[in-house]
Amino acid sequence: MSLKPWREVIVPHPDVLRGTFQQSEFAADLTAVHTGKATLEYGDAKAFYERTYITEGMSKLLIQVAHRLNGKGGEPVIQLQTAFGGGKTHTMLAVYHLASRSCPLSDLAGIPALLDEAKLLDVPKTAVAVLDGTAFAPGQPWKHNKQEIRTLWGELAWQLGGAEGFAMVQQADATGTSPGKEVLRELLARFAPCAILLDELVVYIRQFVESQALSGGTYDSNISFIQSLTEAAKLVPNAVVLASLPDSNSQAGGPRGLAVLQALEAVFNRVQALWKTVSPEEAFEIVRRRLFEPIRDHQARDLVCRSLANVYISEGSKLPSETQETRYYDRMVQSYPIHPEVFTQLYEEWTTIQGFQRTRGVLKLMAKVIHRLWEDNDKDYMILPGSLPLYDGSARNELISHLGPGWDPVMDRDVDGERSATKVLETKEPRYGTVQAARRVARSIFLASAPASVNVRPGIRGVSRNRILLGCLQPGQSSHLYSDALNKLADNLHYLSSSGDKTQDSTRFWFDTRANLRREMEERKRRFEDKNEVRGRMATVLKSLVGNVSFFDGVHVFTPYNFRSQRRGTIEQQEDDRAAGNLMLGDTA
């Protein structure tokens, strides 16, 4: 059986094929789902779970919620605090659809098995309230039908019980004072089982100014409300509260936001946070489910992964040590059609850049990459670092937008431009051009090394030769071709730097916006004609320096040396010249 390229084994979802993934991805927020404005893949419970991979952390959280809504234990308050793009919103949407579904539980992919694990038969239909801090303004009341709402507690009561629920907190809503724990306990108990999802609380509360009352209350009354709500939830056995908080000060939004974050953390510090960051292996499945349809041909996938594993073993120490382990084959099967090395670089390097989201950032980038590769009829067996279409403006900009200014010339001149040095090299040497060896090497280096230009971290900079080769090598190829191309690029590229002797295995390579100093010198040198311009300038400078010196009997600058006798030795000639005082500056004896 011959190897098949990835496009013949698995097909991207329609929105990826159409190139509309970005627009639909932005619909993944709680308010859009709760108000019925989200796209189908997020707004419909069945469609949502079909594309959702239930990670270990999400599984534990959903089991806790299911137990709690059944009144059989479970945590009453769950805090989600992860990095930007760490999956908080997606996890809260999973809870939302589990609790408020309009379809049988059996239609939610993965949920029946999860309930079996939890030893539960059902999850009761639940009243769900969504308090999204970005959806409300503290100083601007909003309305439901004809009822004016002024505070978060007024919104909570209305979402749980409509007019009946709002009546229980109406006076507190009108005065902007927090209802006590007992009132909130009665509210939750009256409309239980219930789930309250709190998102972007910091964004909402940081808008309050000290000693200034707004229609939404005060800073203190809102903090008091959150504390009373968490205490009330503990007293109602089938009520659960989920709250998401940013995990770093930089995401809090200035000094005011930081103070709010610290105050909320103090409220939640007695609460067990069950969230677990997504592991790289789980990320494989998350990305595949969101970007691709189910695999058509499992046998063809396994054959490609086995062929790659055999290539890696045959190359031995020329590749990273983990490729020699049996489990690397399993990693390739899990991540197919995207090679594990792509995930390694994105999750270990790119997600360290502030603003690059762990989940959504990777999804947005790979959706653009896959769309372009599909349009260009890419025939690679797997999508490798060397496969990334950095010639495509959309995919390129998705990466360099996180790196700051100065990267466009790097990409155009050295990496993947229409007139780049890599493409010129492939045109001159067909053995490189047949597999795009130079461009693949440059793409692999860029993906692994560019983030270091933003995040300067301790340690050795750059990417090793063996990892560059891993990002390029495919079945039926030898690493020697790519290694040779790397040596050529190290000699010629303007923005590529290396540590030490480029031929050594320990050498590391990286791209930067600053030109390689040696090649900058060579570039400037080529602007001048050596014999006339350079030597002429040197002669002028020398004449100005020694023209007025009196202790030389004669000065001849760059005058052709006239041997009086070819039979006489060099040493004798020098002695005669010294005696005559006529040894010429700029000449060699």
PyMOL commands that set and color helices and strands:
alter all, ss='L'
color gray80, all
select helices_A, chain A and resi 6-8+14-18+21-25+30-34+40-43+45-50+56-69+88-100+105-107+111-118+152-167+170-175+181-190+201-205+219-235+249-251+254-268+280-291+298-318+321-324+326-335+340-348+350-352+360-375+385-387+393-400+408-415+421-428+430-433+437-453+465-470+479-492+517-525+530-546+570-580
alter helices_A, ss='H'
color red, helices_A
select strands_A, chain A and resi 77-82+127-132+142-144+147-149+194-199+239-246+463-464+496-498+508-511
alter strands_A, ss='S'
color yellow, strands_A
deselect
rebuild
show_as cartoon
